[in-house]
Amino acid sequence: MTGSKSRWADDEADKEARRREKEEKKRAKLAKQKRQEEEAQKTAEAATARAQEEISRPAKRRRISNDDSNENDVKHIKSDSGSAPLLRFPTTGWSPSRNVSNFESLNHIEEGSYGWVSRAKETATGEIVALKKMKMDTSSGQGFPVDALREIQILSSAKHRHIVDLREVVVGDKPDDVYLVMQFLEHDLKTLQEEMAEPFLPSEIKTLLLQIVAGVEFLHDNWILHRDLKTSNILMNNRGEIKLADFGMARQFSDPPPANLTQLVVTLWYRAPELLFGTSKYGTAIDMWSIGCIFGELVRKEPLLQGRNEVDQLRRIFLLVGTPDEDSWPGFRRLAGASALKLMKNSPGAGKGSLRAQFPLLTSAGASLLAALLSLNPDDRPSAQEVLSDPYFLEAPRPKTTAMFPTFPSKAGGEKRRRVASPNAPQRGQAPKINMEELSGIFSRKEGEEVGAGFALRMA
Amino acid sequence: MAPEPSQNSVLVNPLATPDQLSTSGSQLDGVPASLETSVIHIGARLTQIAGVLLRLPQDLIAHAVVIFTRFWLGPESGSLCEYSIKHVCAAALYLTTKPSAHPKAPRSIINVLAYIEALGTVFFVQDDMDKNDPESYYVSEGTYFTERAQLTKVESIILRVLGFNTHVALPYTICINYLQTLGVFDDDSGSELAKRAWAHLNSALLSPQLLFVTHQPPCLATAAIYLAAKEVGVKLPSEQWWEVFDTDREELGFLVVAMLSMEGFLREEKQNWAGKRMPYTLDVVEQEIKALTDNS
């Protein structure tokens, strides 16, 4: 048997032989390569010597100031001439995707618009991860979906403490089986709020908001728009730490904005008015609007603007924050969808809006931050960086440290809130009689117990 | 909340490991190393030419060439006996442009590649490009559908081989930054120097030493500037200025020699392939392997 590549010779022995043959070839190649490398090194050395002749040796050594603050990220190495430390970033590489069979699925978490998420365990290490199966639409003939491609590229480039960590991408046996392996977090803010009896405390809201905005600031600094910020995409672990997730809508942007931006982004309830009006040029302000909606939702413990459709969404926005005019939002009439708005001018909903009245418990600093985030004019919304230094976060109550956060049962982790069914108050009517037989029996088991030294052993 | 370093920065490229450089799927399938180098070079050229015809900016083309090159490295990589360079080139271009600001339809890519294939060679001068015989590069609807199916299939294989890591950092932008830092644009010769350095980077992209997957962008940019300055006759600081750009003398020397060797390599390649069919498809590669093993 010579391990020929016949398609009929597919039995186990043949496979084994082929495998061995391949390995032997590989070994031989490695040895040969080593010899070649040695030779190449010799030639390279000679080449360097030649190059060095060309380079006139410097009379003075150049000194480079050392940035000590980056010491942790970057290694300084001494160059061969020993004159200056060179910066060396840790290099990365690539390797083929592993198979999904390395993971054992534990339970289903949710089905988002971009894929199915489940909790899984890596068999080798026992580590718990979230496994997201990408949705593939192969019928379009467009190959690997561009959203999925962007999500992978953006998540692998955006490493930050408030962005969910993409560990690797694994594949199944079918070409359509692609899974993202991400760190598992116990909660998402939407499910958590639905399960909670009381809304978050003001100090907790500040901590949550600061973390969300810090994550968004990092994204915007790196020219990434999230384009789908909402409570169900914001994950929290049991230590009160927030991580942004679901980058299925995210993409890189530029200044001026790229020409091929799509308008159909952001879940309706969190969608900024300029998007509802059909703008084709938008920027970081759309994420800031979503943050405003999330802020309001955290205070109220329910979504702020629950529109049934695009028009209803706009109506609710205007009821909350008032109607736009040429002064407050110059140029909004030029947007595609705004021409039909004339009708609304004299409608009873027109006016200043009811934002302050709807949030009576918010301090004035908090209310003005919320109003700023929910400015109709995108240019009036603060940037993520400005939000982080807002006076709202400095006034009492100060943000609660994450270590002090309460813990909650994790729905995604398959945990349930233990409900102690406390009895109801007695109903009107006749008082129930006490069953005398039962009453006489309440200590009856006691007689069967043996009394020992310090503890009682009950005989069954 | 201090910013953490981004893993995929513009300065850092994922590089091939020594293991990936020493073994390849093609070699395990019995492709002679010299032929492998030559065919991958032709594939890289094919990608570059197709990118120009697709009116893509050079950084996107270079991105596609790097993805194309990475696909063939390492023991679990693509093998020249299994995938034709034409399909991998098409898929690399498609994959790279898809999420960018310049997406290209599969039909455009397939048409452009058919056109280049009809030219008969990738070692051409500008005049050959004007040759126009539409019959020779017409893609019928049936061919288009089979080619598109191939394209999407190879696309998913590339992604699997690369572990979905499509990040590429390129030396072009920082090359200009470095030239500005060196203050060469105060002089008229500055733009000539920039063009020359840029040209060296473009040829290094196709180098048989696979410089773009073995060296970091700062080193490539520095070496291109060093070599271009010698050629154009621009005087750079007499100090070891390359150290400012994080390149040590040894690496600089190696890169300069590698860039200088491109001319000879290209002349040889052009000669070797003169009058032969280009190895765009698997059957030509098989013929070449047979010819080489028969001779030895």
HADDOCK unambig.tbl for C-alpha pairs under 7 A between the chains (distance, minus, plus):
assign (segid A and resid 22 and name CA) (segid B and resid 28 and name CA) 6.32 0.50 0.50
assign (segid A and resid 25 and name CA) (segid B and resid 28 and name CA) 6.34 0.50 0.50
assign (segid A and resid 26 and name CA) (segid B and resid 28 and name CA) 6.18 0.50 0.50
assign (segid A and resid 30 and name CA) (segid B and resid 22 and name CA) 6.40 0.50 0.50
assign (segid A and resid 30 and name CA) (segid B and resid 23 and name CA) 6.90 0.50 0.50
assign (segid A and resid 33 and name CA) (segid B and resid 22 and name CA) 5.98 0.50 0.50
assign (segid A and resid 44 and name CA) (segid B and resid 254 and name CA) 6.26 0.50 0.50
assign (segid A and resid 47 and name CA) (segid B and resid 253 and name CA) 6.92 0.50 0.50
assign (segid A and resid 47 and name CA) (segid B and resid 254 and name CA) 6.69 0.50 0.50
assign (segid A and resid 47 and name CA) (segid B and resid 257 and name CA) 6.55 0.50 0.50
assign (segid A and resid 48 and name CA) (segid B and resid 250 and name CA) 6.13 0.50 0.50
assign (segid A and resid 48 and name CA) (segid B and resid 253 and name CA) 4.87 0.50 0.50
assign (segid A and resid 48 and name CA) (segid B and resid 254 and name CA) 6.00 0.50 0.50
assign (segid A and resid 51 and name CA) (segid B and resid 253 and name CA) 5.30 0.50 0.50
assign (segid A and resid 58 and name CA) (segid B and resid 238 and name CA) 6.17 0.50 0.50
assign (segid A and resid 58 and name CA) (segid B and resid 239 and name CA) 5.00 0.50 0.50
assign (segid A and resid 58 and name CA) (segid B and resid 240 and name CA) 6.40 0.50 0.50
assign (segid A and resid 60 and name CA) (segid B and resid 239 and name CA) 6.77 0.50 0.50
assign (segid A and resid 61 and name CA) (segid B and resid 239 and name CA) 6.99 0.50 0.50
assign (segid A and resid 62 and name CA) (segid B and resid 239 and name CA) 6.68 0.50 0.50
assign (segid A and resid 62 and name CA) (segid B and resid 240 and name CA) 6.97 0.50 0.50
assign (segid A and resid 73 and name CA) (segid B and resid 5 and name CA) 6.71 0.50 0.50
assign (segid A and resid 79 and name CA) (segid B and resid 248 and name CA) 5.79 0.50 0.50
assign (segid A and resid 86 and name CA) (segid B and resid 243 and name CA) 6.68 0.50 0.50
assign (segid A and resid 86 and name CA) (segid B and resid 246 and name CA) 4.93 0.50 0.50
assign (segid A and resid 87 and name CA) (segid B and resid 246 and name CA) 5.67 0.50 0.50
assign (segid A and resid 89 and name CA) (segid B and resid 12 and name CA) 6.98 0.50 0.50
assign (segid A and resid 91 and name CA) (segid B and resid 12 and name CA) 6.73 0.50 0.50
assign (segid A and resid 91 and name CA) (segid B and resid 14 and name CA) 6.20 0.50 0.50
assign (segid A and resid 91 and name CA) (segid B and resid 15 and name CA) 6.96 0.50 0.50
assign (segid A and resid 92 and name CA) (segid B and resid 14 and name CA) 4.55 0.50 0.50
assign (segid A and resid 92 and name CA) (segid B and resid 15 and name CA) 6.41 0.50 0.50
assign (segid A and resid 93 and name CA) (segid B and resid 14 and name CA) 4.21 0.50 0.50
assign (segid A and resid 93 and name CA) (segid B and resid 15 and name CA) 5.08 0.50 0.50
assign (segid A and resid 93 and name CA) (segid B and resid 16 and name CA) 6.09 0.50 0.50
assign (segid A and resid 94 and name CA) (segid B and resid 14 and name CA) 6.58 0.50 0.50
assign (segid A and resid 94 and name CA) (segid B and resid 162 and name CA) 5.76 0.50 0.50
assign (segid A and resid 94 and name CA) (segid B and resid 163 and name CA) 6.33 0.50 0.50
assign (segid A and resid 94 and name CA) (segid B and resid 165 and name CA) 6.38 0.50 0.50
assign (segid A and resid 95 and name CA) (segid B and resid 161 and name CA) 6.76 0.50 0.50
assign (segid A and resid 95 and name CA) (segid B and resid 162 and name CA) 5.68 0.50 0.50
assign (segid A and resid 95 and name CA) (segid B and resid 163 and name CA) 5.45 0.50 0.50
assign (segid A and resid 96 and name CA) (segid B and resid 160 and name CA) 5.66 0.50 0.50
assign (segid A and resid 96 and name CA) (segid B and resid 161 and name CA) 4.31 0.50 0.50
assign (segid A and resid 96 and name CA) (segid B and resid 162 and name CA) 5.21 0.50 0.50
assign (segid A and resid 96 and name CA) (segid B and resid 163 and name CA) 4.40 0.50 0.50
assign (segid A and resid 97 and name CA) (segid B and resid 160 and name CA) 5.33 0.50 0.50
assign (segid A and resid 97 and name CA) (segid B and resid 161 and name CA) 6.54 0.50 0.50
assign (segid A and resid 97 and name CA) (segid B and resid 163 and name CA) 4.18 0.50 0.50
assign (segid A and resid 143 and name CA) (segid B and resid 152 and name CA) 4.71 0.50 0.50
assign (segid A and resid 144 and name CA) (segid B and resid 156 and name CA) 6.70 0.50 0.50
assign (segid A and resid 146 and name CA) (segid B and resid 98 and name CA) 6.45 0.50 0.50
assign (segid A and resid 146 and name CA) (segid B and resid 99 and name CA) 5.87 0.50 0.50
assign (segid A and resid 150 and name CA) (segid B and resid 99 and name CA) 6.34 0.50 0.50
assign (segid A and resid 157 and name CA) (segid B and resid 6 and name CA) 6.14 0.50 0.50
assign (segid A and resid 157 and name CA) (segid B and resid 7 and name CA) 5.73 0.50 0.50
assign (segid A and resid 157 and name CA) (segid B and resid 8 and name CA) 4.94 0.50 0.50
assign (segid A and resid 158 and name CA) (segid B and resid 6 and name CA) 6.15 0.50 0.50
assign (segid A and resid 159 and name CA) (segid B and resid 6 and name CA) 5.63 0.50 0.50
assign (segid A and resid 159 and name CA) (segid B and resid 7 and name CA) 6.54 0.50 0.50
assign (segid A and resid 160 and name CA) (segid B and resid 4 and name CA) 6.08 0.50 0.50
assign (segid A and resid 169 and name CA) (segid B and resid 163 and name CA) 6.56 0.50 0.50
assign (segid A and resid 169 and name CA) (segid B and resid 164 and name CA) 6.62 0.50 0.50
assign (segid A and resid 175 and name CA) (segid B and resid 156 and name CA) 6.96 0.50 0.50
assign (segid A and resid 258 and name CA) (segid B and resid 101 and name CA) 6.61 0.50 0.50
assign (segid A and resid 260 and name CA) (segid B and resid 101 and name CA) 6.90 0.50 0.50
